[in-house]
Amino acid sequence: MKRAPVAIVGSSQPGFTLFELVIVLFIILCLMALLVPHVGIVVSKARTVRAISDCKRVGDAMLTWVIVHGGAPTPTVVGDAVDVGRYTPIDVDTLRSLLVPDYLVRVPDLDPWGHPYQYFLDERDPTGSDVALCASGGSDGSLVSGAYTIGATDPADSTEDIVWADGNFIRWPQ
């Protein structure tokens, strides 16, 4: 029967030296330092995409509800702007009662930054103009109000509002 060789203290054994481990840790830390700033950008972009998706989905459901109830929204665009003040606010519970489950599975309360979405739907007069609007105040949670110039915003600025009205985006990152 053969015996396994016995290791002698101080002999050369397979393994890593302390120097090699320090070098590997240094390389890992350098890679992490390069990636961490980009993670924030990716997360911010994902939140913006989700807000756009939510507004489009809920907005399309509101538009379908309006059409089913005899309306065909005609946005009143003044020049190249849309005035949010012309729309009728609706609370999320009332909106839910109108849309879920016939037009939508769920109506989100909060945007990806944790602020309430703002919904506008004139349930009393679906045949009027300016009947459906969905908006997110962006990362700063600002309230959507006033007139918005129609057009794209800086995609790197997550504080910009996202506004969908009567079938089209009014403000969106591009």
GICORWO-V751383 format. One record per pair of residues at least 6 apart in sequence whose C-alpha atoms are under 7 Angstrom apart, sorted by the first residue. I is the first residue (numbers start at 1). J is the second residue. D is the distance in whole Angstrom. If there is no record, write none. Layout:
BEGIN
{{I	J	D} {I	J	D}}
END
This chain:
BEGIN
{{44	158	7} {47	112	5} {48	158	7} {50	112	7} {51	111	6} {51	112	6} {51	136	7} {52	162	7} {55	134	6} {55	135	7} {55	164	6} {56	164	7} {58	107	7} {59	132	7} {59	133	7} {59	134	6} {59	164	7} {59	167	7} {60	167	7} {61	99	7} {61	103	5} {61	104	6} {62	132	6} {63	132	7} {63	166	7} {63	167	7} {66	72	7} {66	126	5} {69	126	7} {70	126	7} {70	127	6} {71	126	5} {71	127	4} {71	128	7} {72	127	6} {73	127	7} {73	128	7} {73	129	5} {73	130	6} {73	131	6} {73	166	6} {74	129	5} {74	130	6} {75	129	6} {75	130	5} {75	166	6} {76	129	7} {76	130	6} {80	149	6} {80	150	6} {81	147	6} {81	148	5} {81	149	4} {81	150	5} {82	147	5} {82	148	5} {82	149	7} {83	146	6} {83	147	4} {83	148	6} {84	145	6} {84	146	6} {84	147	6} {85	145	7} {85	146	6} {86	130	7} {87	120	6} {87	130	6} {87	131	6} {88	120	5} {88	121	6} {88	122	5} {89	119	6} {89	120	4} {89	121	6} {90	119	6} {90	120	5} {90	121	6} {91	119	7} {92	109	7} {96	107	6} {100	106	6} {109	116	6} {109	117	6} {110	116	4} {110	117	6} {111	117	6} {111	136	6} {113	139	6} {115	141	6} {117	135	6} {117	136	5} {118	134	6} {118	135	5} {118	136	6} {119	133	6} {119	134	5} {119	135	7} {120	132	5} {120	133	5} {120	134	6} {121	131	5} {121	132	5} {121	133	7} {122	131	5} {122	132	7} {130	166	7} {131	166	7} {132	165	6} {132	166	5} {133	164	6} {133	165	4} {133	166	6} {134	163	6} {134	164	5} {134	165	6} {135	144	7} {135	162	6} {135	163	4} {135	164	6} {136	161	6} {136	162	5} {136	163	7} {137	143	6} {137	144	6} {137	160	7} {137	161	5} {137	162	7} {138	158	6} {138	159	5} {138	160	5} {138	161	5} {138	162	7} {139	158	6} {139	159	5} {140	159	5} {150	170	5} {150	171	6} {151	170	6} {151	171	6} {151	172	7} {152	171	6} {152	172	5} {152	173	5} {152	174	6} {153	160	7} {153	171	7} {153	172	6} {153	173	5} {153	174	6} {154	173	6} {154	174	6} {155	173	5} {155	174	5} {161	171	7} {162	171	5} {162	172	5} {163	169	6} {163	170	5} {163	171	5} {163	172	7} {164	170	6}}
END
